[in-house]
Structure formats: structure tokens, C-alpha cells
Amino acid sequence: MIHPMIFKQNGSILLINGPELAKLVKHPRSILWHNKGLYAVVPIERVVNAVSVFKDHQYCKRSGNITFHWSEAVEIPEETGQAMEKYNGGKNE
């Protein structure tokens, strides 16, 4: 299993830019989102689609970032999210 990228960001919108965006564009993977004690997973298919749209925008000379909404993610039990976070070591390598 490929480890998900882990993001701890509060709110209903997850904004990815900077070094994390570069890593995600280079190697798309699912996302574990920790949001105020809640956990959700953004499926790899959704991430791949977002990366594809981002690359199209870059081709058109639009700068940007990748954004996910909480409603696009699949909520998981807190214990599962904590275990995934711990097993991954909290790293986004």
C-alpha cells in the first residue's frame, strides 16, 4: 500500500501549494486529511484528476494550486485516521 500524503488543515477546504504540491504532482497519492479531530481520505482517483487539471492549467500559463473540499473526501473513524497517521510517521515524503 502506498502511504497517503497527510495534511492537517482545519476547515472545509484543503488548499495544497508549494513543496507539497510539487510532490503531489510528481507522485499522486491519496490524501489523509486531519481536520479538527476528524479524519477523511481523498481517494487517489480524485487526486489524479485534480493533478491532471492542474497540469492543464499550468500548460495554459495559469498559476495555481490544488483544492479539495471536505465533501469530496470519505470520512473515516478517528481511530483509523490516527493509526494511518502514526504508521506513516506523519511524513509526506
C-alpha positions in Angstrom: 0.0 0.0 0.0 1.3 3.4 -0.9 1.2 5.8 2.1 -1.2 8.7 1.7 0.1 12.3 2.0 -1.0 13.7 5.3 -2.4 17.2 5.7 -3.5 18.8 9.0 -5.7 21.7 7.9 -8.9 23.0 9.6 -11.9 24.0 7.6 -13.9 22.6 4.7 -11.3 23.4 2.1 -7.9 21.9 1.7 -5.5 24.1 -0.2 -2.3 22.5 -1.5 0.6 24.5 -2.8 4.3 24.9 -2.5 6.6 21.9 -1.9 3.6 19.6 -1.1 2.0 20.4 -4.4 5.2 19.7 -6.3 5.4 16.3 -4.5 1.8 15.5 -5.3 2.1 16.5 -8.9 5.2 14.3 -9.3 3.8 11.3 -7.5 0.0 11.5 -7.0 -1.3 9.5 -4.0 -4.3 9.5 -1.8 -4.6 12.1 0.9 -5.3 11.7 4.6 -6.9 14.9 5.8 -6.9 15.7 9.6 -9.5 18.4 10.2 -10.2 19.5 13.8 -10.1 15.9 15.1 -12.0 14.5 12.1 -10.3 12.3 9.5 -11.1 11.8 5.9 -9.4 10.3 2.8 -9.3 11.9 -0.6 -9.3 8.9 -3.0 -6.4 8.5 -5.4 -8.7 8.8 -8.4 -9.8 12.3 -7.2 -6.2 13.3 -6.6 -5.1 12.1 -10.1 -8.0 14.1 -11.7 -7.0 17.2 -9.8 -3.4 16.8 -10.8 -4.4 16.4 -14.4 -6.5 19.6 -14.3 -3.6 21.4 -12.5 -1.2 20.4 -15.3 -3.6 21.6 -17.9 -3.8 25.0 -16.2 0.0 25.1 -16.0 0.2 24.5 -19.7 -2.1 27.5 -20.2 0.2 29.6 -18.1 -2.2 29.8 -15.1 -0.5 29.6 -11.8 -2.4 27.8 -9.1 -2.8 25.2 -6.5 -4.9 22.2 -5.9 -8.0 22.5 -3.8 -10.2 19.8 -2.3 -13.5 20.2 -0.4 -14.4 18.2 2.6 -17.5 16.9 0.7 -15.1 15.2 -1.8 -13.4 13.2 0.9 -14.5 10.0 2.6 -14.8 10.3 6.4 -13.1 7.6 8.3 -13.2 6.7 12.1 -10.8 8.8 14.2 -9.0 5.6 15.4 -8.4 4.6 11.8 -7.1 8.1 10.9 -4.8 8.1 13.9 -3.4 4.7 13.1 -2.8 5.7 9.5 -1.0 8.9 10.6 1.1 7.0 13.1 2.0 4.2 10.7 3.1 6.8 8.1 5.2 8.6 10.6 3.4 11.9 9.8 5.8 12.4 6.8 4.9 13.5 3.3 7.9 12.1 1.6 
